Amino acid sequence: MAVVIELPPLVDHHCHGVVRGELGIAAFETYLTESDAPAAPGTTFFDTQTGFAVRRWCPPLLGLEAHCPQASYLARRRELGAYETTRRLLRGSGIGTYLVDTGLPGHLTTPAELAAAGGGAEREIVRLERLAEDVAGACDSAGALVEGIAEAVHTAARTAAGFKSIAAYRHGLALAPEPPAPGEVRHAAGAWLEARGAGRVRLDDPVMLRHLLWTAVATGLPLQLHTGFGDPDLRLDHADPALLTDFVRSTAGTGTDLVLLHCYPYHRQAAYLANVFPHVHADVGLALTHVGARAGAVLAEFLELAPFGKLLFSTDAYGLPELYVTGAEAFRGAVREVLGGWVADGAWSAADARRVAAMLAADNARRLYRLP
């Protein structure tokens, strides 16, 4: 007999705001992919696992048949309007708590707006590189910049659920693992301010990136690290979480937990790091959304080595409320397929499957981020 695995309201421990306005088909499609270019001539990003998942799970929440044509779906979206569409989709996603990375640019909903539309709770995840870039805009010396970053991180730590770094995008994960010396930091800060004066605003100096990581580690809050695939702004081979091994060793015993985000296609490496280092956790977000109907296979590979108390759900949804729905449904379907299959095979008990499902869905995140 098939086991019934019901999940509690999900804790989405890593996500982003959604666009407030209406979207045409071309603009809508850009959010179905990590590419920064239009679909190739004669093709569409609706013809992807993500696009198919949107057409499977979202139309019924807007009063349409599942798998309806994309034109019909987008017409219904326009009919309802952006806010009502967002409200229906978020409330139909089964997500109860949103930990929102506020570091992305654009006219996106705030954490409070997102939670209000979804009828849930929210906390902020502070992106370190964006924080440093904001601070630098008001500094005229290296010393002021270093002091400003320290103060900004300390202030953010009073209310944030955690921090996030996109060093994988800015340099790659093969960073020297130890904290940079104060003299190195001042020199790098001065060089960056000079580069900013010449129009180079983006923070990609490896010394400054290391300084940000270690400043966040000193707060004791969880530190999320982008690993694995993303948009073409990164080199995928530079985002392998195994490159963080020395940094992981250096941060052991600090009291700060590291959370490896996304991970795919290096999710087995991430699972290994979570297995052997007590303060390392891994995340299934983004990966399950983009592999769609193959989510069960990818989740099973995560669970080969990752301790069950150290794997977390997220959507990494950005721009489209639809991505909250598809991320949540991919996760729920994968959990039921994989854990239910192991119960059917006699490898697991039904009670253990239900307990682990609740851990992945919400309990692990609540413990890690000290959520009520």
N, C-alpha and C positions, 0 to 999 in steps of 0.2 A: 504493500500500500504506500502511495506517495505521501511524504510528510508535508504538513502545512507549516510554512515558516513565515510568520507575520513579523514585520519590522516596526520598531517605534518611529516616531517622527525623526527624520534624519538630521544630523548636524553636518552641514556643509562647511567644512573647516577651511576651505579656500575657494573664493569666488570673487566676482567683480560686479560692478553696477551694470545696468542695462540702459539702452538708449531711450530717451524720453519721447522722441518724435516718431512720425510715420516713416516707414521704409519702403522704397520701391524694390522691385525684384532684384536689380543689380546690387543695391546696397545690402539687401537681406542676404544674398548669396555670399557676400564677403565674410560673413560671420560663421559660415558653415565649414570653413577651412582655416588652416594655419598659414596658407599662402598669402602673400601680400600683392598678388597679381590676379587679374581676372582669369576666369576659366579659359582654357584653350579654345580656339574657334571650333564651333560645332559641338561643344560639350557644356555641361553645367555642373556646378557643385552640389546640386540636388541629387545627382547620380553618384553619391558617395554613401558610406555607411551612416554618416551623420545626417545627410539629407533624407535618406530613407527612414531613419529613426524619427526625424521631425514629422514626416508624413504619417508614420504609424501611430505615434503617441499624442501628438498635439491637436489634430483636428477634433477628436471627440470632446476635448475640453472647451472647444469653441463652438460646439453644436454641429459638427460635420462628421461624416463617415471617415473612419481610419483609411489611410492610403489614398485619400482624395487627391486630385491633380493639384499641383502646386499653385496654379493660377487661381483655382477655387479657394484654396487656403488663404492666399494672400489677399484676395478680394474680401473674404470674411474678416480678416485681420483689419483691413481698412474700414470696414463697416462698423466694427466694434470700437475702433480707436485704440491708440497706443496704451493708454492707462488701463482700460478695461481688459484688453488682451493680456497685458502684464499681470493684472490682478488674477484673472482666471487661471492663467498658466502657473503662476507661482503657488497659488492656493491648491492647485491640483497636483503639485509635484510631490507632496508628502514631506517637504523640508520644513523643519520647525525652527532651526537656528542657522544664521548666516554669519560666517566670519569673513569679512569683506576686505580684500586688498584694495586700498584706495589710491594706489600709485599709478594707475593708468590714466592717460590723458583723455579728453573728450567730454562731451556733455552727457555724463552718465548719472544715474540715480545715486544718491548718497546711501550709506548703510541704513540710516533711519528710514529713508523712502523705500528702499528695497524691502526691509522687514515689514513696514506698514502695508505695502501692497501684498506681501505674502502672508500676513497675519502671524508673523513669528517674531523671534528675538534676533538681535544683532550685536556684534562686536567688531572692532576694527583690527585689521592686520596692517602694520605700517611698513611700507616699502623703503628700505634703507637708502637706495640710490636716489629715489625721488626726494626723500627728506634732505639728503646732503645737497642736492641741486637747489632746493628751495632755500636752504641756509646760505649757500654760496652767493646767492643773488643779493644778499644784504651785507656781505663782508668785503673789506678792502685790504685785508692782510692775512697771511698764513696763520698767525696766532689767533686772530679773531675767528677764522674758519674752524680751526681745530676746537676751540672753546665752544663755538656755536653748535657744532655737531654733537659734542658731549652733552650740552644742555638740552638740545632738541631730542636726543634719544632718551635722556633721563626723564624729560617731561612726557614724552609719548608713552613711556613704560608705565606711567601712573594709570592710564586708562585702556591701553591697547591689550588685546589678547595675545599678541606676539608680533614678531618682526619677520620680514621676508627679504631675501637677496636675489637679485638677478645677475649675479656675477657670471653665471654661465653665458649670458648674452654679452656682457660687457668685456669679458676677457677670456672666459673659459674656467673650468673648475680646477685646472692644474696650477693652483696658487701655492706659494710657500706657506706652510701650515702655521708658523709661529706668528705671534703679534709683531708688527713692525716696530722698530725702535722710535722713540719720540722724535729724534732728529730726522729720521726717514720720513715720518708723517708730515712734519713741518715743511720739509723740502718738497714733497709731493703736493702738499696743499698749495704752496706758493706757485709751483709749476702749473697746477690746474687753474688757479685764478688767472695766471697770465694767459693761458690758453683760452679761458672764457672771455677775456678781453679781446681776443682775436676772433671770437665767434664760435669757439668750440665748447659748447655748454655741457655736452654729454660726459658723464663720469665713467671713465674706463681705465683709469690708472690702477695697476694691480696693488700698489702700496695702499692707496686710499680705499680700495675695495676690501683689502684685508683689515684695515683699521676699522671700517664700518662693521665687519663681521665680529671682530673682537669686542668692539664697543657694545654691540647687541648682546653678545655672550655674557658680558659683565652684568646685564640686567637680570639674568635668570629666567627670562621669558622664553618660550619656545621660539626657535629660529627656523623658519621655512627656507628651503633652498631649491630653486628651480633646477631640475635635472631632466635629462631626456629631451624629447622633441618639443618643438615650438615653431615660431615663424622663422623665415629665412635669415633673420637678424643674428641667429646663432649658428655655430658650426656644431653639428650633431655629435661628431666624434670628440669635441671638447666639452660635452655636457654629460659624459658618462659618470654616474655617481661614484664609480670605483676610483676616479681621480681625486675624490675627497678623502681617501683613506687616511692620509697623514693628518689632515685637519681634524678628522673624527677622533683620531688618537690624541691629538693635542687638546681637544675640548673635553675629553673624558674626565670626570671628577669635578667639573666646574659647576654642576647643578643645572646646566642649560641643556634642554632636549633639542635635538636636530630632527627636522622633518623633511625627508626627501620627497619633493613634489613630482608627480606625473611619471617620471622614471622611464617610461616606454621609449625605445625597445630594450632598455637596460634594466627592466624591472627585476630580473633575477639577480643582478648585481646589487640593486637596492635591497632586495629581500635578504641577501647574504649579509650586508652591513647591519641591517636591523637584527639579524640573528645573532651576530657575534659582538655587537657593541650595545650595552644596555641603554644608552641615551639616544639611540638612533631609531627613528620611526619612518614608515613609508606610506605612500598615498596612492590611491588608485585613480585620482581625478584626472580628467582630460583623456587619459588612455582609454577608459571604458567607453566614453562618449564617442571617440573617433573610430574605435573598432566595431562598434555597433553590435551586430548579431554574433560577433565573435567574442563578446565581453566575457562569457563564461570561461573560455579557454585562457584568456589573459589573467582573469582573477585566479584560476587554478594554478597558474604559474607563479603568481605572487605568493600564494599560500603554500607552495612547496617548501619554502624556507622561512618566510616571515613569521615570527611569533604572532599568534592571533590577537594578542593584546597590543600590538604595535602597528597595526594596519588600519588606515583611516579612509573614510569616504569623503570625497569632494566632487564637485562638478567642474571647477575652474570655468564656470559659465561667464561669458562676457558679451555684452551687447544685446543678445537675444534672450528673452525669458524662456524661449523654447529650449535653450541649452540646459536650463535647470531641470526641465521635464525629462529630456532625453538622457541626461546624466544620471538622474535618480532612477529612471526606469531601467537603464542598462545595468545599474548596480543591483537593483532588486532582482531583476531577472537572472543575473549572473549568480547572485547568492543562492537563489532557490535552485537553479540548475546544478551548481557545483555541490553545495552542502546537501541538498536534497538527494543528489545522486549518490553521495557517499553514505547517506543513511540507507538508501535503497540497497546499496551493495553490502551493507552490514559493517562498513568500516567505522562509521560514527553512530552514536545514539541520537535519537530525535532531540532529546533534551540538550545534548551538547551542541547540536547544530543550531538550535534556537538561541542558545546562550552566546555562541560565537557570532551569529548573525547580528544580535543586538550590540555586541562589542564593536563590530566593524561599522555599524550604522550610526552609532551615537555614543556609546559608553566610553570608548577609547578617547574620543575627542573631548568629552566632558571631563575626563580625568586629566588629560594632558594640558588642556587650556584652563583648568580650574573653573569650569562653567557650573552654574547652579543646576 
